[in-house]
Amino acid sequence: MKRRAHYFAVHFRKIAAASLTLCAALALTACNSSEGKDETADESPTVTQPPTASATADPKETAKKEAIAAYRAYWQEMEQLYADPSGKSDHLDQYAASAALKNAEADAKRAHDRGRIYTGDVAVTDQTVTKVDTSGEIPNATVSSCLDISKWQTVDAKTKEPVSLPENRLMKYVIVSTLEKYPEGWRVTRDEPQGKSC
């Protein structure tokens, strides 16, 4: 009986010792495993949140910038229209519409029919948006500027010789233009020279 009791006592101690060793090993593995995860997490790239916009862009300010950009492009295309009788390099309809487009095309055609073209550059300075409305069905803006045509010469299409023009004509004058925003973008719809120098 004593031997059996002693046997069970010894056997119990071995099992207990083995259990403690196993628990210690598992705990160590768990620690190492969690440490490994932490190291991996530290090494992985962190996701940076994009900065939130402090304020939405002012629609009127955006409209002003877009209208001025379209207005400048409009005059660059006007140079192309008047310089090329074939009309192949003309893309004025991308920046003009309504009366402004019709009047420019008709005037350029009259000049070309008379054997004249315009060469050189038109200088547009002091562009100022004097009025802008973005609340209506068709956003619109009014732009006042100084148009300098002193380097925009009328020449004979064949000889490229300058055509004589009245000496008293204004070479730098104030012009007021109306622009409207269509689905395709801003378009100059009306030009109104003010008849005064700038």
PyRosetta script that sets phi, psi and omega in degrees:
from pyrosetta import init, pose_from_sequence

init()
pose = pose_from_sequence("MKRRAHYFAVHFRKIAAASLTLCAALALTACNSSEGKDETADESPTVTQPPTASATADPKETAKKEAIAAYRAYWQEMEQLYADPSGKSDHLDQYAASAALKNAEADAKRAHDRGRIYTGDVAVTDQTVTKVDTSGEIPNATVSSCLDISKWQTVDAKTKEPVSLPENRLMKYVIVSTLEKYPEGWRVTRDEPQGKSC")
pose.set_psi(1, -44.3)
pose.set_omega(1, 179.1)
pose.set_phi(2, -62.9)
pose.set_psi(2, -40.7)
pose.set_omega(2, 179.7)
pose.set_phi(3, -61.8)
pose.set_psi(3, -42.0)
pose.set_omega(3, -178.6)
pose.set_phi(4, -65.2)
pose.set_psi(4, -41.4)
pose.set_omega(4, 179.2)
pose.set_phi(5, -63.2)
pose.set_psi(5, -43.2)
pose.set_omega(5, 179.2)
pose.set_phi(6, -63.3)
pose.set_psi(6, -40.0)
pose.set_omega(6, 179.9)
pose.set_phi(7, -61.6)
pose.set_psi(7, -45.5)
pose.set_omega(7, -179.6)
pose.set_phi(8, -66.0)
pose.set_psi(8, -37.0)
pose.set_omega(8, -179.0)
pose.set_phi(9, -65.3)
pose.set_psi(9, -45.6)
pose.set_omega(9, 179.6)
pose.set_phi(10, -64.8)
pose.set_psi(10, -44.4)
pose.set_omega(10, -178.7)
pose.set_phi(11, -62.3)
pose.set_psi(11, -39.0)
pose.set_omega(11, -180.0)
pose.set_phi(12, -65.5)
pose.set_psi(12, -40.7)
pose.set_omega(12, 179.6)
pose.set_phi(13, -64.1)
pose.set_psi(13, -39.2)
pose.set_omega(13, 179.4)
pose.set_phi(14, -64.3)
pose.set_psi(14, -43.4)
pose.set_omega(14, 179.9)
pose.set_phi(15, -64.4)
pose.set_psi(15, -42.1)
pose.set_omega(15, -179.6)
pose.set_phi(16, -63.3)
pose.set_psi(16, -44.3)
pose.set_omega(16, -179.9)
pose.set_phi(17, -62.8)
pose.set_psi(17, -43.1)
pose.set_omega(17, 179.3)
pose.set_phi(18, -63.7)
pose.set_psi(18, -38.4)
pose.set_omega(18, 179.8)
pose.set_phi(19, -65.6)
pose.set_psi(19, -42.5)
pose.set_omega(19, 179.0)
pose.set_phi(20, -63.6)
pose.set_psi(20, -42.0)
pose.set_omega(20, 179.1)
pose.set_phi(21, -62.1)
pose.set_psi(21, -43.3)
pose.set_omega(21, 180.0)
pose.set_phi(22, -64.3)
pose.set_psi(22, -42.2)
pose.set_omega(22, 179.8)
pose.set_phi(23, -64.3)
pose.set_psi(23, -41.8)
pose.set_omega(23, 179.8)
pose.set_phi(24, -63.5)
pose.set_psi(24, -41.4)
pose.set_omega(24, -179.7)
pose.set_phi(25, -64.9)
pose.set_psi(25, -43.0)
pose.set_omega(25, 179.3)
pose.set_phi(26, -64.2)
pose.set_psi(26, -41.3)
pose.set_omega(26, 179.8)
pose.set_phi(27, -63.4)
pose.set_psi(27, -42.4)
pose.set_omega(27, 179.3)
pose.set_phi(28, -64.2)
pose.set_psi(28, -42.1)
pose.set_omega(28, 178.3)
pose.set_phi(29, -63.1)
pose.set_psi(29, -41.4)
pose.set_omega(29, 180.0)
pose.set_phi(30, -63.5)
pose.set_psi(30, -41.5)
pose.set_omega(30, 178.9)
pose.set_phi(31, -64.0)
pose.set_psi(31, -47.6)
pose.set_omega(31, -179.6)
pose.set_phi(32, -61.6)
pose.set_psi(32, -38.2)
pose.set_omega(32, -178.3)
pose.set_phi(33, -65.3)
pose.set_psi(33, -44.3)
pose.set_omega(33, -179.0)
pose.set_phi(34, -69.4)
pose.set_psi(34, -35.0)
pose.set_omega(34, 176.8)
pose.set_phi(35, -63.5)
pose.set_psi(35, -41.1)
pose.set_omega(35, 178.9)
pose.set_phi(36, -60.9)
pose.set_psi(36, -39.5)
pose.set_omega(36, 179.9)
pose.set_phi(37, -65.9)
pose.set_psi(37, -40.6)
pose.set_omega(37, 179.8)
pose.set_phi(38, -62.5)
pose.set_psi(38, -43.0)
pose.set_omega(38, 179.9)
pose.set_phi(39, -62.9)
pose.set_psi(39, -41.9)
pose.set_omega(39, 179.4)
pose.set_phi(40, -63.2)
pose.set_psi(40, -41.0)
pose.set_omega(40, -179.5)
pose.set_phi(41, -64.4)
pose.set_psi(41, -38.5)
pose.set_omega(41, 179.9)
pose.set_phi(42, -65.8)
pose.set_psi(42, -34.8)
pose.set_omega(42, -176.6)
pose.set_phi(43, -79.7)
pose.set_psi(43, -21.5)
pose.set_omega(43, -177.9)
pose.set_phi(44, -72.9)
pose.set_psi(44, 148.3)
pose.set_omega(44, -178.1)
pose.set_phi(45, -66.2)
pose.set_psi(45, 140.7)
pose.set_omega(45, 178.8)
pose.set_phi(46, -86.8)
pose.set_psi(46, 144.5)
pose.set_omega(46, -179.8)
pose.set_phi(47, -89.4)
pose.set_psi(47, 119.1)
pose.set_omega(47, 179.7)
pose.set_phi(48, -94.7)
pose.set_psi(48, 126.9)
pose.set_omega(48, 179.3)
pose.set_phi(49, -73.2)
pose.set_psi(49, 135.5)
pose.set_omega(49, 178.1)
pose.set_phi(50, -65.1)
pose.set_psi(50, 145.4)
pose.set_omega(50, 179.9)
pose.set_phi(51, -64.7)
pose.set_psi(51, 137.2)
pose.set_omega(51, -179.8)
pose.set_phi(52, -78.8)
pose.set_psi(52, 142.2)
pose.set_omega(52, -179.4)
pose.set_phi(53, -67.1)
pose.set_psi(53, 130.5)
pose.set_omega(53, -177.1)
pose.set_phi(54, -71.9)
pose.set_psi(54, -31.2)
pose.set_omega(54, 179.5)
pose.set_phi(55, -156.7)
pose.set_psi(55, 150.1)
pose.set_omega(55, 178.0)
pose.set_phi(56, -75.7)
pose.set_psi(56, 142.9)
pose.set_omega(56, -179.7)
pose.set_phi(57, -59.6)
pose.set_psi(57, 140.3)
pose.set_omega(57, 179.5)
pose.set_phi(58, -68.8)
pose.set_psi(58, 119.9)
pose.set_omega(58, -178.3)
pose.set_phi(59, -56.8)
pose.set_psi(59, -35.7)
pose.set_omega(59, -179.2)
pose.set_phi(60, -69.2)
pose.set_psi(60, -40.5)
pose.set_omega(60, 179.0)
pose.set_phi(61, -66.4)
pose.set_psi(61, -39.8)
pose.set_omega(61, 177.2)
pose.set_phi(62, -62.9)
pose.set_psi(62, -43.8)
pose.set_omega(62, 179.3)
pose.set_phi(63, -61.3)
pose.set_psi(63, -40.6)
pose.set_omega(63, 179.7)
pose.set_phi(64, -61.2)
pose.set_psi(64, -47.1)
pose.set_omega(64, -179.1)
pose.set_phi(65, -63.3)
pose.set_psi(65, -44.5)
pose.set_omega(65, -179.4)
pose.set_phi(66, -65.4)
pose.set_psi(66, -39.5)
pose.set_omega(66, -179.7)
pose.set_phi(67, -65.8)
pose.set_psi(67, -42.5)
pose.set_omega(67, 178.8)
pose.set_phi(68, -64.1)
pose.set_psi(68, -41.9)
pose.set_omega(68, 179.2)
pose.set_phi(69, -62.5)
pose.set_psi(69, -42.9)
pose.set_omega(69, 179.0)
pose.set_phi(70, -66.5)
pose.set_psi(70, -36.5)
pose.set_omega(70, -179.3)
pose.set_phi(71, -65.3)
pose.set_psi(71, -41.3)
pose.set_omega(71, 177.5)
pose.set_phi(72, -64.6)
pose.set_psi(72, -43.6)
pose.set_omega(72, 179.6)
pose.set_phi(73, -64.3)
pose.set_psi(73, -34.7)
pose.set_omega(73, 178.3)
pose.set_phi(74, -58.2)
pose.set_psi(74, -45.3)
pose.set_omega(74, -178.5)
pose.set_phi(75, -72.5)
pose.set_psi(75, -30.2)
pose.set_omega(75, 173.9)
pose.set_phi(76, -64.6)
pose.set_psi(76, -39.4)
pose.set_omega(76, 178.1)
pose.set_phi(77, -71.8)
pose.set_psi(77, -30.5)
pose.set_omega(77, 176.1)
pose.set_phi(78, -62.4)
pose.set_psi(78, -40.2)
pose.set_omega(78, 177.3)
pose.set_phi(79, -59.1)
pose.set_psi(79, -44.0)
pose.set_omega(79, 179.8)
pose.set_phi(80, -64.4)
pose.set_psi(80, -42.9)
pose.set_omega(80, -178.8)
pose.set_phi(81, -59.2)
pose.set_psi(81, -47.6)
pose.set_omega(81, -176.0)
pose.set_phi(82, -77.4)
pose.set_psi(82, -21.7)
pose.set_omega(82, -177.2)
pose.set_phi(83, -86.0)
pose.set_psi(83, -19.5)
pose.set_omega(83, -172.9)
pose.set_phi(84, -120.6)
pose.set_psi(84, 102.1)
pose.set_omega(84, -179.5)
pose.set_phi(85, -62.2)
pose.set_psi(85, -25.1)
pose.set_omega(85, -178.8)
pose.set_phi(86, -73.4)
pose.set_psi(86, -23.3)
pose.set_omega(86, -179.1)
pose.set_phi(87, 76.3)
pose.set_psi(87, 6.4)
pose.set_omega(87, -176.7)
pose.set_phi(88, -69.1)
pose.set_psi(88, -29.9)
pose.set_omega(88, -177.7)
pose.set_phi(89, -97.6)
pose.set_psi(89, 11.3)
pose.set_omega(89, -176.5)
pose.set_phi(90, -88.1)
pose.set_psi(90, 122.7)
pose.set_omega(90, 175.0)
pose.set_phi(91, -129.4)
pose.set_psi(91, 33.2)
pose.set_omega(91, -175.0)
pose.set_phi(92, -60.7)
pose.set_psi(92, -30.5)
pose.set_omega(92, -178.7)
pose.set_phi(93, -65.5)
pose.set_psi(93, -9.6)
pose.set_omega(93, 175.6)
pose.set_phi(94, -81.6)
pose.set_psi(94, -13.1)
pose.set_omega(94, -177.5)
pose.set_phi(95, -131.8)
pose.set_psi(95, -2.6)
pose.set_omega(95, -179.8)
pose.set_phi(96, -138.2)
pose.set_psi(96, 154.8)
pose.set_omega(96, 178.9)
pose.set_phi(97, -154.7)
pose.set_psi(97, 174.4)
pose.set_omega(97, 174.1)
pose.set_phi(98, 55.4)
pose.set_psi(98, -137.6)
pose.set_omega(98, -174.2)
pose.set_phi(99, -62.8)
pose.set_psi(99, -38.3)
pose.set_omega(99, -178.1)
pose.set_phi(100, -61.7)
pose.set_psi(100, -42.6)
pose.set_omega(100, -179.5)
pose.set_phi(101, -69.1)
pose.set_psi(101, -47.0)
pose.set_omega(101, -178.9)
pose.set_phi(102, -60.8)
pose.set_psi(102, -46.4)
pose.set_omega(102, -177.8)
pose.set_phi(103, -65.1)
pose.set_psi(103, -42.3)
pose.set_omega(103, -179.4)
pose.set_phi(104, -64.7)
pose.set_psi(104, -46.4)
pose.set_omega(104, -179.3)
pose.set_phi(105, -64.1)
pose.set_psi(105, -40.0)
pose.set_omega(105, 179.6)
pose.set_phi(106, -67.3)
pose.set_psi(106, -41.9)
pose.set_omega(106, -179.7)
pose.set_phi(107, -66.7)
pose.set_psi(107, -42.1)
pose.set_omega(107, 178.7)
pose.set_phi(108, -64.5)
pose.set_psi(108, -38.4)
pose.set_omega(108, 179.4)
pose.set_phi(109, -64.9)
pose.set_psi(109, -40.9)
pose.set_omega(109, 177.6)
pose.set_phi(110, -59.7)
pose.set_psi(110, -44.0)
pose.set_omega(110, 179.7)
pose.set_phi(111, -64.3)
pose.set_psi(111, -44.3)
pose.set_omega(111, -179.7)
pose.set_phi(112, -65.6)
pose.set_psi(112, -37.7)
pose.set_omega(112, 179.0)
pose.set_phi(113, -64.8)
pose.set_psi(113, -25.6)
pose.set_omega(113, 179.2)
pose.set_phi(114, -92.1)
pose.set_psi(114, 7.4)
pose.set_omega(114, 178.3)
pose.set_phi(115, 77.1)
pose.set_psi(115, 28.7)
pose.set_omega(115, -178.7)
pose.set_phi(116, -119.2)
pose.set_psi(116, 147.2)
pose.set_omega(116, 172.1)
pose.set_phi(117, -134.4)
pose.set_psi(117, 164.5)
pose.set_omega(117, 178.4)
pose.set_phi(118, -113.2)
pose.set_psi(118, 128.9)
pose.set_omega(118, 179.1)
pose.set_phi(119, -121.5)
pose.set_psi(119, 162.7)
pose.set_omega(119, -179.7)
pose.set_phi(120, 97.5)
pose.set_psi(120, -160.5)
pose.set_omega(120, -173.5)
pose.set_phi(121, -122.2)
pose.set_psi(121, 148.2)
pose.set_omega(121, 169.7)
pose.set_phi(122, -100.7)
pose.set_psi(122, 127.1)
pose.set_omega(122, 178.2)
pose.set_phi(123, -100.5)
pose.set_psi(123, 123.3)
pose.set_omega(123, 179.0)
pose.set_phi(124, -113.7)
pose.set_psi(124, 116.8)
pose.set_omega(124, -177.9)
pose.set_phi(125, -126.9)
pose.set_psi(125, 169.4)
pose.set_omega(125, 177.1)
pose.set_phi(126, 53.9)
pose.set_psi(126, 39.5)
pose.set_omega(126, 177.8)
pose.set_phi(127, -67.4)
pose.set_psi(127, 125.2)
pose.set_omega(127, -180.0)
pose.set_phi(128, -134.8)
pose.set_psi(128, 128.7)
pose.set_omega(128, 175.1)
pose.set_phi(129, -82.6)
pose.set_psi(129, 110.6)
pose.set_omega(129, -177.5)
pose.set_phi(130, -90.3)
pose.set_psi(130, -17.2)
pose.set_omega(130, 179.8)
pose.set_phi(131, -155.9)
pose.set_psi(131, 139.3)
pose.set_omega(131, 176.3)
pose.set_phi(132, -145.4)
pose.set_psi(132, 137.7)
pose.set_omega(132, 179.8)
pose.set_phi(133, -135.1)
pose.set_psi(133, 113.0)
pose.set_omega(133, -179.9)
pose.set_phi(134, -108.4)
pose.set_psi(134, 3.4)
pose.set_omega(134, -174.6)
pose.set_phi(135, -90.8)
pose.set_psi(135, -19.5)
pose.set_omega(135, -176.7)
pose.set_phi(136, -81.6)
pose.set_psi(136, -179.5)
pose.set_omega(136, 179.6)
pose.set_phi(137, -63.7)
pose.set_psi(137, -37.4)
pose.set_omega(137, 176.5)
pose.set_phi(138, -119.6)
pose.set_psi(138, 104.9)
pose.set_omega(138, 177.0)
pose.set_phi(139, -57.7)
pose.set_psi(139, 142.8)
pose.set_omega(139, -178.6)
pose.set_phi(140, -145.0)
pose.set_psi(140, 161.7)
pose.set_omega(140, -179.9)
pose.set_phi(141, -147.7)
pose.set_psi(141, 150.7)
pose.set_omega(141, 175.3)
pose.set_phi(142, -113.1)
pose.set_psi(142, 127.4)
pose.set_omega(142, -177.9)
pose.set_phi(143, -118.6)
pose.set_psi(143, 127.8)
pose.set_omega(143, 174.4)
pose.set_phi(144, -107.4)
pose.set_psi(144, 136.6)
pose.set_omega(144, -179.3)
pose.set_phi(145, -151.3)
pose.set_psi(145, 170.9)
pose.set_omega(145, 175.7)
pose.set_phi(146, -106.2)
pose.set_psi(146, 121.0)
pose.set_omega(146, -177.9)
pose.set_phi(147, -102.2)
pose.set_psi(147, 119.8)
pose.set_omega(147, -180.0)
pose.set_phi(148, -109.8)
pose.set_psi(148, 110.6)
pose.set_omega(148, -178.4)
pose.set_phi(149, -108.8)
pose.set_psi(149, 18.1)
pose.set_omega(149, -177.2)
pose.set_phi(150, -65.0)
pose.set_psi(150, -23.7)
pose.set_omega(150, 179.0)
pose.set_phi(151, -107.1)
pose.set_psi(151, 15.0)
pose.set_omega(151, 178.0)
pose.set_phi(152, -109.5)
pose.set_psi(152, 96.3)
pose.set_omega(152, -171.0)
pose.set_phi(153, -94.7)
pose.set_psi(153, 143.2)
pose.set_omega(153, 172.9)
pose.set_phi(154, -92.7)
pose.set_psi(154, 121.0)
pose.set_omega(154, -177.1)
pose.set_phi(155, -129.6)
pose.set_psi(155, 161.2)
pose.set_omega(155, 175.3)
pose.set_phi(156, -70.1)
pose.set_psi(156, 129.3)
pose.set_omega(156, -175.6)
pose.set_phi(157, -61.3)
pose.set_psi(157, -31.2)
pose.set_omega(157, -177.9)
pose.set_phi(158, -88.7)
pose.set_psi(158, -49.2)
pose.set_omega(158, -174.4)
pose.set_phi(159, -88.8)
pose.set_psi(159, -17.7)
pose.set_omega(159, -175.8)
pose.set_phi(160, 63.5)
pose.set_psi(160, 18.7)
pose.set_omega(160, 176.7)
pose.set_phi(161, -84.2)
pose.set_psi(161, 141.6)
pose.set_omega(161, 179.5)
pose.set_phi(162, -60.8)
pose.set_psi(162, 142.1)
pose.set_omega(162, 177.4)
pose.set_phi(163, -93.1)
pose.set_psi(163, 134.4)
pose.set_omega(163, -179.9)
pose.set_phi(164, -71.4)
pose.set_psi(164, 134.5)
pose.set_omega(164, -179.5)
pose.set_phi(165, -130.2)
pose.set_psi(165, 162.4)
pose.set_omega(165, 179.2)
pose.set_phi(166, -55.8)
pose.set_psi(166, 134.4)
pose.set_omega(166, -177.4)
pose.set_phi(167, -72.2)
pose.set_psi(167, -24.4)
pose.set_omega(167, -175.0)
pose.set_phi(168, -88.2)
pose.set_psi(168, 5.7)
pose.set_omega(168, -179.1)
pose.set_phi(169, -72.0)
pose.set_psi(169, 149.0)
pose.set_omega(169, -179.8)
pose.set_phi(170, -72.7)
pose.set_psi(170, 130.0)
pose.set_omega(170, 178.4)
pose.set_phi(171, -99.0)
pose.set_psi(171, -23.1)
pose.set_omega(171, 175.7)
pose.set_phi(172, -133.1)
pose.set_psi(172, 117.8)
pose.set_omega(172, -176.9)
pose.set_phi(173, -145.2)
pose.set_psi(173, 159.2)
pose.set_omega(173, 179.8)
pose.set_phi(174, -79.2)
pose.set_psi(174, 135.4)
pose.set_omega(174, 176.8)
pose.set_phi(175, -133.9)
pose.set_psi(175, 137.7)
pose.set_omega(175, 179.1)
pose.set_phi(176, -113.9)
pose.set_psi(176, 126.9)
pose.set_omega(176, -177.0)
pose.set_phi(177, -123.9)
pose.set_psi(177, 145.6)
pose.set_omega(177, 176.6)
pose.set_phi(178, -106.5)
pose.set_psi(178, 133.6)
pose.set_omega(178, 177.7)
pose.set_phi(179, -122.4)
pose.set_psi(179, 145.2)
pose.set_omega(179, 176.3)
pose.set_phi(180, -128.2)
pose.set_psi(180, 147.4)
pose.set_omega(180, -179.9)
pose.set_phi(181, -98.2)
pose.set_psi(181, 113.2)
pose.set_omega(181, 176.1)
pose.set_phi(182, -96.5)
pose.set_psi(182, 172.0)
pose.set_omega(182, 176.6)
pose.set_phi(183, -55.4)
pose.set_psi(183, -30.5)
pose.set_omega(183, -179.1)
pose.set_phi(184, -82.9)
pose.set_psi(184, -13.0)
pose.set_omega(184, -179.3)
pose.set_phi(185, 134.8)
pose.set_psi(185, -175.5)
pose.set_omega(185, -178.4)
pose.set_phi(186, -74.4)
pose.set_psi(186, 141.1)
pose.set_omega(186, 179.0)
pose.set_phi(187, -134.7)
pose.set_psi(187, 138.8)
pose.set_omega(187, 171.1)
pose.set_phi(188, -76.2)
pose.set_psi(188, 126.0)
pose.set_omega(188, -177.8)
pose.set_phi(189, -111.5)
pose.set_psi(189, -17.8)
pose.set_omega(189, 179.0)
pose.set_phi(190, -154.5)
pose.set_psi(190, 137.7)
pose.set_omega(190, 174.4)
pose.set_phi(191, -118.3)
pose.set_psi(191, 132.4)
pose.set_omega(191, 179.1)
pose.set_phi(192, -134.0)
pose.set_psi(192, 94.4)
pose.set_omega(192, 174.8)
pose.set_phi(193, -59.9)
pose.set_psi(193, 137.1)
pose.set_omega(193, -174.8)
pose.set_phi(194, -92.2)
pose.set_psi(194, -4.5)
pose.set_omega(194, 176.8)
pose.set_phi(195, 71.7)
pose.set_psi(195, 19.3)
pose.set_omega(195, 177.2)
pose.set_phi(196, -134.8)
pose.set_psi(196, 146.4)
pose.set_omega(196, -175.6)
pose.set_phi(197, -75.0)
pose.set_psi(197, 162.0)
pose.set_omega(197, 178.7)
pose.set_phi(198, -140.1)
pose.dump_pdb("model.pdb")
